[in-house]
Amino acid sequence: MISLSLYSPIPCSYLPKRFSLSTNKPFFHASIKDQIACSGGNTWPEETVVTPEGLNRELMPKHVAIIMDGNRRWARSQRLMPQAGYLAGARALKLVVDLCRKWGIQVLTVFAFSSDNWLRPRTEVDLIMALIGDKIKDEIAYMDRENIRLSIMGDVSNLPQSLREVITHAENSTKNNSRLNLVIAVNYSGKYDIVQACQTIALKVKDGVVKSEEINELMIDNEVGMKSMQLPHPDLLIRTSGEVRVSNFYLWQLAYTELYFSQTLWPDFGEDELLRALHVFQERSRRYGA
């Protein structure tokens, strides 16, 4: 059975037979409509959160992070050029974004390009940069229509000028959206994330803004990752393709994140695989060291 939490009535004739209606409260402390009103953004029809069969709404992760691995191997397995793998991976991402939006997940972070990936052949890097720019540009209208906010995490200063312009436009166009925060990590390094946080705090100590003995975890928390958005740490990290490592991603933020490693190559990762990961997540006991 799939349960729906409704902000406004939907005629039952529009619902598949396997859907049922529930009045469970959503994750958001205020309704989407209230959040939009407070932010001064656009207004959308009030939205529906779907809870898939067998999952507990109260145990759904608020923040899911994904290392999208296996695009090139998928292309080789299909006897295709690498570009085909990245295009198929982009389609998989669109599906996962839509599922997270429907299921009430508040934040989805995906690792699109590591700072270590500059070591790849120049032609491949250029292809990835062009694809990221094209896909972001193509999906701005979709994200705005579906109330999705896009943010880019990483050092954008080294990205092509054309890509930086697309990023700026997309972030500005979707900044008031609130159904799902989609964070794409581009030219991101978990190690550098921690280093820049330490540098920022060191400057504050030097300038007398804070004392060295006042430095604590919360202070570092406020300087890493999407510090301007104050996002929660990931509840669930998914890595596809069978590799079992975190690859310099969210090193500070993964302290108590549940890890799930899928054998599925990213372009083949779909609804069934995401549901499997969420089921495993909900079966675990999160004790946070207790």
C-alpha positions in Angstrom: 0.0 0.0 0.0 1.2 3.5 -0.8 0.0 6.2 1.5 -0.5 9.9 0.6 -0.4 12.9 2.8 -2.5 15.6 1.3 -2.2 19.3 1.6 -5.3 19.6 -0.6 -8.0 17.2 -1.8 -7.3 15.1 -4.9 -10.2 13.3 -6.6 -9.8 9.5 -5.9 -10.5 8.8 -9.5 -7.1 10.2 -10.4 -5.3 7.7 -8.0 -4.2 4.2 -9.0 -5.9 1.4 -7.1 -2.7 0.6 -5.2 -2.8 4.1 -3.6 -4.6 4.9 -0.3 -5.0 8.1 1.5 -3.5 9.1 4.9 -3.3 12.2 6.9 0.2 11.7 8.3 2.0 14.9 8.9 4.9 15.6 6.4 8.5 16.2 7.4 8.2 20.0 6.9 7.5 22.0 10.0 5.3 24.3 8.0 3.4 23.5 4.8 5.0 24.2 1.5 2.6 27.1 1.0 3.6 28.7 4.3 7.2 28.3 3.5 6.8 29.9 0.1 4.8 32.8 1.6 7.5 33.4 4.2 10.2 33.4 1.6 8.4 35.7 -0.8 8.7 33.2 -3.6 6.3 31.9 -6.2 3.2 30.1 -5.2 2.4 26.5 -6.2 -0.7 24.4 -5.8 -0.3 22.6 -2.4 1.6 19.4 -2.9 1.3 15.7 -2.1 3.9 13.5 -0.4 3.8 9.8 -1.3 5.1 7.1 1.0 6.0 4.0 -0.9 4.6 0.6 0.2 6.4 -0.9 3.1 8.2 2.3 4.2 7.5 4.3 7.3 7.1 8.0 6.6 8.5 8.9 10.0 11.7 7.0 9.3 12.3 8.4 5.8 15.8 10.1 5.5 15.7 13.9 5.3 18.9 14.0 3.3 20.1 11.4 0.8 23.5 11.7 -0.8 24.5 9.7 -3.8 27.9 8.9 -5.4 26.8 8.3 -9.0 29.4 5.7 -10.1 29.5 3.4 -13.1 28.6 5.6 -16.1 31.7 4.6 -18.1 31.5 0.9 -17.2 27.9 0.9 -18.3 28.8 2.4 -21.6 31.5 -0.2 -22.1 29.1 -3.0 -21.2 26.8 -1.7 -24.0 29.7 -1.2 -26.4 29.0 2.5 -26.5 31.1 5.6 -26.2 31.6 7.2 -22.7 29.2 10.0 -23.7 26.3 7.5 -23.9 27.0 6.4 -20.3 27.0 10.0 -19.0 23.7 10.7 -20.9 22.1 7.6 -19.5 23.4 8.7 -16.0 21.7 12.0 -16.5 18.4 10.3 -17.2 18.8 8.2 -14.1 19.4 11.3 -12.0 16.2 12.9 -13.4 14.2 9.9 -12.3 15.8 9.8 -8.8 15.2 13.6 -8.4 11.6 13.1 -9.2 11.2 10.2 -6.8 12.8 12.1 -3.9 10.5 15.0 -4.6 7.4 12.8 -4.6 8.5 10.8 -1.5 9.1 13.9 0.7 12.9 13.7 0.9 14.0 17.2 1.7 17.6 17.2 0.4 19.3 15.2 -2.4 23.0 15.7 -2.9 24.7 14.0 -5.8 28.5 13.8 -6.5 28.8 14.8 -10.2 32.5 15.7 -10.5 35.3 15.4 -8.0 38.3 17.7 -7.9 40.3 14.5 -8.4 38.5 14.0 -11.8 40.6 16.7 -13.4 43.1 13.9 -13.8 40.9 12.2 -16.5 41.6 12.8 -20.2 40.9 16.4 -21.3 38.3 15.3 -23.9 36.3 13.4 -21.2 36.5 16.4 -18.7 35.3 18.7 -21.5 32.4 16.3 -22.2 31.3 16.2 -18.6 31.5 20.0 -18.2 29.4 20.5 -21.3 26.9 17.8 -20.3 26.5 19.3 -16.8 25.8 22.8 -18.3 23.4 21.5 -20.9 21.4 19.4 -18.5 21.1 22.1 -15.9 20.0 24.6 -18.5 17.5 22.1 -19.9 16.0 21.4 -16.5 15.5 24.9 -15.1 11.9 25.1 -16.1 11.2 21.6 -14.7 12.9 22.5 -11.4 10.9 25.7 -11.1 7.7 23.9 -12.0 8.2 21.1 -9.5 9.4 23.5 -6.7 13.0 22.2 -6.7 15.8 24.4 -5.5 19.2 23.8 -7.2 22.5 24.6 -5.5 26.0 23.8 -6.6 28.6 22.7 -4.0 32.3 22.9 -4.8 34.9 25.3 -6.1 33.2 26.8 -9.2 36.1 29.2 -9.9 37.9 26.6 -12.0 34.8 25.7 -14.1 34.4 27.0 -17.6 32.9 30.5 -17.8 29.9 29.3 -19.7 29.1 26.7 -17.0 29.5 29.2 -14.2 26.9 31.5 -16.0 24.5 28.6 -16.3 24.9 27.7 -12.6 24.3 31.3 -11.5 21.2 31.6 -13.6 19.8 28.2 -12.4 20.5 29.0 -8.7 18.9 32.4 -9.0 15.9 31.0 -10.9 15.2 28.3 -8.3 16.3 29.9 -5.0 12.8 30.4 -3.6 11.8 26.8 -4.3 11.4 24.5 -1.3 9.9 21.1 -2.0 13.4 19.5 -2.6 16.9 20.9 -2.3 18.9 19.4 -5.1 22.6 19.9 -4.4 25.1 18.9 -7.1 28.7 18.6 -6.1 31.0 19.8 -8.9 34.7 20.2 -8.5 34.2 19.2 -4.9 36.7 17.7 -2.4 35.8 16.6 1.1 39.4 17.2 2.2 39.4 20.7 0.8 36.0 21.3 2.3 37.6 20.7 5.8 40.7 22.7 4.9 38.8 25.8 3.8 36.7 25.6 7.0 39.9 25.5 9.1 41.3 28.5 7.1 38.2 30.5 7.6 38.2 29.8 11.3 41.9 30.6 11.6 41.3 34.0 10.0 38.6 34.7 12.6 41.0 33.8 15.4 43.7 36.0 13.8 41.3 38.9 13.6 40.1 38.4 17.2 36.6 37.4 16.2 36.9 34.1 18.1 39.3 32.6 20.6 41.1 29.4 19.7 39.6 27.7 22.7 36.1 28.5 21.4 36.6 26.4 18.3 34.2 23.4 18.4 32.4 21.0 16.1 29.5 23.3 15.6 31.8 26.1 14.4 33.4 23.7 11.8 29.9 22.5 10.9 28.9 26.0 10.0 31.9 26.4 7.6 31.7 23.2 5.6 29.6 22.2 2.6 26.5 24.2 1.9 27.1 26.5 4.9 24.8 29.2 3.5 21.9 26.8 3.4 22.5 25.1 6.7 21.6 21.7 5.4 21.3 18.7 7.7 24.1 16.1 7.4 23.2 13.2 5.1 21.2 10.4 6.7 21.9 8.0 3.9 24.8 7.7 1.5 24.3 5.5 -1.6 27.2 4.5 -3.8 26.4 2.6 -7.0 28.5 0.3 -9.2 29.8 -2.0 -6.4 32.7 0.2 -5.3 32.9 0.3 -1.5 34.5 3.7 -0.6 33.4 7.3 -0.1 36.0 8.8 -2.5 36.6 12.1 -0.9 32.9 13.0 -0.6 31.3 14.7 2.5 34.2 13.5 4.8 33.1 15.7 7.7 29.4 15.2 7.3 29.3 11.4 7.0 30.2 10.8 10.7 26.8 9.1 11.5 25.5 8.6 8.0 24.2 5.2 7.0 26.2 3.8 4.1 24.6 1.7 1.3 26.6 0.2 -1.5 24.7 -1.0 -4.6 26.0 -3.3 -7.2 24.0 -1.5 -9.9 25.7 0.8 -12.3 24.4 4.3 -12.0 22.6 4.5 -15.4 20.6 1.4 -14.4 19.8 2.7 -10.9 16.0 3.3 -10.7 13.0 3.1 -8.5 13.5 -0.5 -7.4 17.1 0.2 -6.4 16.2 3.4 -4.5 13.4 1.6 -2.7 15.8 -1.2 -1.7 18.2 1.3 -0.3 15.5 3.0 1.7 14.2 -0.3 3.1 17.7 -1.2 4.3 18.1 2.3 5.8 14.8 2.0 7.7 15.8 -1.5 9.0 18.9 -0.1 10.7 19.1 1.2 14.3 20.7 4.6 14.3 22.3 5.0 17.8 24.7 7.9 17.1 27.3 6.3 19.4 25.0 5.6 22.3 
